[in-house]
Amino acid sequence: MPLTPEQEQFLQEHRFGVLTTIKKSGAPQATPIYYLYEDGKILISANKWKQKTLNIQRDPRVTLCVLQEQPRFRYLQVSGRAVVTQDDLVETSTRIYHRHTAELREDFAEWLKEQERVVLVLTPEQASPQPAPLS
């Protein structure tokens, strides 16, 4: 089910959320993250050895709850499947990080490799609720 224009706008306006993955035991694991919404996908930078990454490699089902940062504190919950990739790592990570910081370190590409960074790509399948207008 594609996202509505209002849901897409909400994802583009906000930067923080809580990503829930499924542990080996079947229990949920919730992790605060920041993200970039682009071309119908949610992009998240992560270390390849972090538990959320390992969980996704074993079970791709995830839910992201995006939080409005100001009062009314609206939210949007997006569920779908995620993949772990290093394709276009530097270019994609640059776009993710530029959403949150104006300047990147000079050795950004090398730092990504040293940190063993990957990109989590979430493809939305369901979203709720419909964000209410700010009237």
N, C-alpha and C positions, 0 to 999 in steps of 0.2 A: 504494500500500500504506500503510494508516494506521500511525501509530506505536503501539507497545505502551504500556501504562500505565507500565512501567518506563522506557522511553525518554523519554516525556513528563516524568516526574518528574525524570529526569537533566537534561533541558533547563531545567526550572524551578529546579533547585537550583544551577546553575552560570551564570556570567556571561560567560566569556571563550572565545574560539575563534579559529580561523584559517579565513578565508573564501577559497576558491580559485575564481577566475574564469578565463575563457579569453581570452587576448590575441588581437589581430588575427592574429598569426603562427600561432596554434594552441597556443602554449606556455601552460602554467599560470602564474597569478600568485596568490601566497598573501599574505594581508594579515591581521594580528592585528586582531580587532574585539571589541567587547562587544555584547550583544544582549538582546532580550526575547522570550521564548516566550509567545505568547498566542493563544488560540482556534485552535490548530492551525497557526499561522504563526510564523515567526521574523522579528522586526523589527530592523532595523539602521539607525542614523542615519549618514548619509554626506554629503560634499560632492558636489554634482552634477558637478563637474569632476574628481573623483578617478578614477584609472584603473579601479578596481573598478566604479564606476558606469558609466563608458563601456563597459567590457567587457560588463556585463549588458545594456545597451541594445542592443548588437550581437548578443550570444549569451546567452540567459537561463540556460543551464545552469551550475549552481554546486554546490560541495560545501563544507559547513561541518564542521570537526572541532572539537568542544567538548571542553575539557580539564578534568578534575577538578583542583582547585587544591591538594590535599593528597596526601601519599603514598598510594600504590597507583596514583595518577595514571591512573585509568580514563579512557576517552574514548568519545565517540560520534560517528560520522561520519554526516552527513545530506546526502543529495543531492536535488536538485530543480531547480525553475526559480524565478527571481526576477524581480520587476518593480520599476521605479523609479516612485515616486509622490510627489506633494506633497499628496494628499488628506489632510485632517485633520492637516496637518503639525504644528501646535502641540500638539494634544491627544496625538497618537501620540508625538511627540518627548518630551513631558513625561513620559509613562509610561516610555519607554526610559531617559531620564536619571535619573528618580527611582529606578530600580533600582540606580543606581551612586553617587548622591549625594543627600544629604538635602535640600539647598537648591539651588534654581536661581537664577540671576542675575535681578535685578529686571526687566531688559529682555530676558528670554529669547526672546519672540516676535520681537522686532526683531533680536536676535542671529542667530536661525535664518535670517532673510532675508538679513542681511549676509553670513553664512557660506555662503549658497547651499546650505542643507541640503535633503536629500531623505530619503525613507525607502525602504530596500530591503526588499521583502517576499518572503521565501523560503517557497515552498510545498513541504514535504517530499514526496518520492516514494519514497525508499528510506532506510533507516537500518540501521547495523550498527556494532559488534556489540551484542548485548543486554547492557546493563550488568549486571555481576555484583553480587550483594548484598554489603553491607559486613560480613558476618559474619567 
